[in-house]
Amino acid sequence: MLPVDILISEHRLIEKMVGILEREINKTVATRSFDLNFIAAVVDFFRTYVDRYHHGKEEGGLFKALSNKRLSDADHKMMLELEEEHAFARKTVKSLESAREEYAAGKEEELNMISDLLKMLAALYPSHICKEDEQFFIPCMNYFTQDEQKTMLDDFMEFDRNFTINSYKRIVEELGS
């Protein structure tokens, strides 16, 4: 098993959440309202599961280790692009949280902002995941020795032991029903 196999498998839960976002965006067009609890759950999912947990392994593990390697220009460019997309997602989630708070305070005009921010997240992640899964993760393993890959895999598994992933799987299942 490669360390990136863990990252690739985590993408499946993110893809499920993206599908839920798309459904909720379409529902909002009809109802002209958002469930504040849903938005809070989305913020928590993207902030905690996607950013701290998943991006934490990518940036704090894989990308950090790659920064000590002599990457091809194309791989270096791709890694920087992926990091920029992570930063964009963080900014979008922060804006979503602010828009939710404003909407909760009675500012109905924030409805469009919430919808736009959800659309941004839903648009970002399919292409982002495709780049990582199909263009970057597997090829970048060639920069590492077998021992380095094993150490990274062990580090990822240790990281997983310190995180409650099942609660986020349950949240996505509940939101999807």
C-alpha positions as CSV (number, residue, x, y, z in Angstrom):
1,M,0.0,0.0,0.0
2,L,1.3,3.4,-0.9
3,P,0.9,6.4,1.4
4,V,-1.1,8.2,-1.2
5,D,-3.7,5.4,-1.3
6,I,-4.9,6.7,2.0
7,L,-5.3,10.2,0.5
8,I,-7.0,8.9,-2.6
9,S,-9.5,6.9,-0.4
10,E,-10.3,10.0,1.6
11,H,-11.3,11.8,-1.6
12,R,-14.3,9.5,-1.9
13,L,-16.0,11.0,1.2
14,I,-15.2,14.5,-0.1
15,E,-16.8,13.6,-3.4
16,K,-20.0,12.5,-1.5
17,M,-20.1,15.8,0.3
18,V,-19.8,17.7,-3.0
19,G,-22.8,15.7,-4.4
20,I,-24.7,16.8,-1.3
21,L,-23.7,20.4,-1.8
22,E,-25.0,20.3,-5.4
23,R,-28.3,18.8,-4.3
24,E,-28.7,21.5,-1.6
25,I,-27.8,24.3,-4.0
26,N,-30.5,23.1,-6.4
27,K,-33.0,22.8,-3.5
28,T,-32.3,26.4,-2.4
29,V,-33.1,27.7,-5.9
30,A,-36.7,26.4,-5.3
31,T,-37.1,27.2,-1.5
32,R,-34.9,30.4,-1.3
33,S,-33.6,29.4,2.1
34,F,-30.7,27.4,3.6
35,D,-30.8,25.2,6.7
36,L,-28.4,26.9,9.1
37,N,-27.5,23.6,10.7
38,F,-26.6,22.2,7.2
39,I,-24.3,25.1,6.6
40,A,-22.7,24.7,10.0
41,A,-22.1,21.0,9.2
42,V,-20.6,21.9,5.8
43,V,-18.2,24.4,7.4
44,D,-17.2,21.8,10.1
45,F,-16.7,19.1,7.5
46,F,-14.5,21.2,5.2
47,R,-12.6,22.9,8.0
48,T,-12.0,19.8,10.1
49,Y,-12.1,16.7,7.8
50,V,-11.0,18.2,4.6
51,D,-8.5,20.8,5.8
52,R,-7.1,19.7,9.2
53,Y,-7.3,16.0,8.5
54,H,-6.9,15.5,4.8
55,H,-5.0,18.6,3.7
56,G,-3.0,18.2,6.9
57,K,-1.6,14.9,5.6
58,E,-1.1,16.3,2.1
59,E,0.7,19.5,3.2
60,G,2.3,18.4,6.4
61,G,3.3,15.0,5.2
62,L,3.5,14.5,1.4
63,F,4.2,18.1,0.2
64,K,6.6,18.7,3.1
65,A,8.6,15.6,2.1
66,L,8.4,16.5,-1.5
67,S,9.8,20.0,-0.8
68,N,13.1,18.2,0.2
69,K,13.2,16.5,-3.2
70,R,14.4,17.7,-6.6
71,L,11.0,17.8,-8.4
72,S,10.6,18.2,-12.1
73,D,9.3,21.7,-13.1
74,A,5.9,20.2,-13.9
75,D,5.6,18.4,-10.5
76,H,6.8,21.5,-8.6
77,K,4.2,23.6,-10.5
78,M,1.5,21.1,-9.8
79,M,2.3,21.0,-6.1
80,L,2.2,24.8,-5.8
81,E,-1.2,24.8,-7.7
82,L,-2.6,22.2,-5.3
83,E,-1.4,24.3,-2.3
84,E,-3.1,27.4,-3.8
85,E,-6.3,25.5,-4.2
86,H,-6.1,24.4,-0.6
87,A,-5.7,28.1,0.4
88,F,-8.6,29.1,-1.8
89,A,-10.8,26.4,-0.2
90,R,-9.8,27.7,3.3
91,K,-10.7,31.2,2.4
92,T,-14.0,30.1,0.8
93,V,-15.0,28.1,4.0
94,K,-14.1,31.1,6.2
95,S,-16.3,33.3,4.0
96,L,-19.1,30.7,4.1
97,E,-19.0,30.7,7.9
98,S,-19.2,34.5,7.9
99,A,-22.1,34.5,5.4
100,R,-23.9,31.9,7.6
101,E,-23.6,34.1,10.6
102,E,-24.9,37.1,8.7
103,Y,-27.8,35.1,7.3
104,A,-28.6,33.8,10.8
105,A,-28.7,37.4,12.0
106,G,-31.4,38.1,9.5
107,K,-29.5,39.4,6.5
108,E,-31.5,37.6,3.8
109,E,-29.1,39.0,1.1
110,E,-26.5,36.6,2.4
111,L,-28.5,33.8,0.8
112,N,-26.9,34.5,-2.6
113,M,-23.5,34.6,-1.1
114,I,-24.0,31.3,0.6
115,S,-25.1,29.7,-2.6
116,D,-22.2,31.2,-4.5
117,L,-19.7,29.9,-1.9
118,L,-21.2,26.4,-2.0
119,K,-21.0,26.5,-5.7
120,M,-17.3,27.4,-5.5
121,L,-16.5,24.5,-3.2
122,A,-18.6,22.1,-5.4
123,A,-16.8,23.3,-8.5
124,L,-13.3,23.2,-7.0
125,Y,-13.1,19.8,-5.5
126,P,-13.9,17.5,-8.5
127,S,-11.1,19.0,-10.6
128,H,-8.8,19.3,-7.6
129,I,-9.3,15.6,-6.7
130,C,-8.8,14.5,-10.3
131,K,-5.5,16.4,-10.5
132,E,-4.3,14.7,-7.3
133,D,-5.6,11.2,-8.0
134,E,-4.8,11.0,-11.7
135,Q,-1.8,13.3,-12.3
136,F,0.1,13.9,-9.1
137,F,-0.1,11.4,-6.2
138,I,1.1,8.2,-7.9
139,P,3.8,9.7,-10.0
140,C,5.2,11.6,-7.1
141,M,5.8,8.4,-5.2
142,N,8.8,7.8,-7.5
143,Y,10.7,10.5,-5.6
144,F,10.7,8.4,-2.5
145,T,12.6,5.2,-1.6
146,Q,10.6,2.2,-0.3
147,D,11.7,3.1,3.3
148,E,10.6,6.7,2.9
149,Q,7.2,5.5,1.6
150,K,6.8,3.1,4.5
151,T,7.7,5.9,7.0
152,M,5.2,8.2,5.3
153,L,2.5,5.5,5.4
154,D,3.2,4.8,9.1
155,D,3.0,8.6,9.8
156,F,-0.4,8.8,8.0
157,M,-1.7,5.8,9.9
158,E,-0.6,7.3,13.2
159,F,-2.3,10.6,12.2
160,D,-5.4,8.6,11.5
161,R,-5.4,7.0,15.0
162,N,-5.6,10.5,16.5
163,F,-8.6,11.6,14.4
164,T,-12.2,10.6,14.6
165,I,-13.0,9.9,11.0
166,N,-16.2,7.9,11.7
167,S,-18.1,10.9,12.9
168,Y,-17.5,12.6,9.5
169,K,-18.5,9.6,7.6
170,R,-21.7,9.6,9.7
171,I,-22.3,13.3,9.1
172,V,-22.0,12.8,5.3
173,E,-24.4,9.8,5.4
174,E,-26.9,11.8,7.4
175,L,-26.7,14.9,5.2
176,G,-27.0,12.6,2.1
177,S,-30.2,11.0,3.3
